Amino acid sequence: MWKMYADDNLGIAIQSSVKRLKDAFNKSDDYIRIGQVIYLDTTKEGIGRDWIYNKHFFVKRKSFSAENELRACISKNVKYSGSSEVEFEEYGKYVDVDVDTLIEKIYLAPLSKPYFQKAVKSIMNKYGLEKEIIKSELFSLK
């Protein structure tokens, strides 16, 4: 996954959990849906009205199934037009998230250099985060 989503020496991965994700949104008054992404072969499986209106934010093509993704979304301003399209009144919204609750650990790319860890630590200090930083051992022979 490091090669797919980050650089071997500059990437960061954040470890969290479903509970942490839910708890991180506690300050928000919005209804936030959290769900596992469903991976479909759209050439074999149809996407009906229910998928379009209720679940379209939680569906991806089967070729992405290795991601095993969990998503959170606010769909408060979505209305169904009666056709196969969903109309959006807003394109985005700021949502207060408790980052300290969300993050359990921070992993650095396997080839990251000491300066990169210092930079990450500096940013964490700036925002008052005290989390464990772990360099990935993907390429080590342990």
Rosetta blueprint (number, residue, H / E / L):
1 M L
2 W H
3 K H
4 M H
5 Y H
6 A L
7 D L
8 D L
9 N L
10 L L
11 G L
12 I E
13 A E
14 I E
15 Q E
16 S L
17 S L
18 V H
19 K H
20 R H
21 L H
22 K H
23 D H
24 A H
25 F L
26 N L
27 K L
28 S L
29 D L
30 D L
31 Y L
32 I E
33 R E
34 I E
35 G E
36 Q E
37 V L
38 I E
39 Y E
40 L E
41 D L
42 T L
43 T L
44 K L
45 E L
46 G L
47 I L
48 G L
49 R H
50 D H
51 W H
52 I H
53 Y H
54 N H
55 K H
56 H H
57 F H
58 F H
59 V E
60 K E
61 R E
62 K H
63 S H
64 F H
65 S H
66 A H
67 E H
68 N L
69 E L
70 L E
71 R E
72 A E
73 C E
74 I E
75 S L
76 K L
77 N L
78 V E
79 K E
80 Y E
81 S L
82 G L
83 S L
84 S L
85 E L
86 V E
87 E E
88 F E
89 E L
90 E L
91 Y L
92 G L
93 K L
94 Y L
95 V L
96 D L
97 V L
98 D L
99 V H
100 D H
101 T H
102 L H
103 I L
104 E L
105 K E
106 I E
107 Y E
108 L E
109 A L
110 P L
111 L L
112 S L
113 K L
114 P H
115 Y H
116 F H
117 Q H
118 K H
119 A H
120 V H
121 K H
122 S H
123 I H
124 M H
125 N H
126 K H
127 Y L
128 G L
129 L L
130 E L
131 K L
132 E E
133 I E
134 I E
135 K E
136 S L
137 E L
138 L L
139 F L
140 S L
141 L L
142 K L
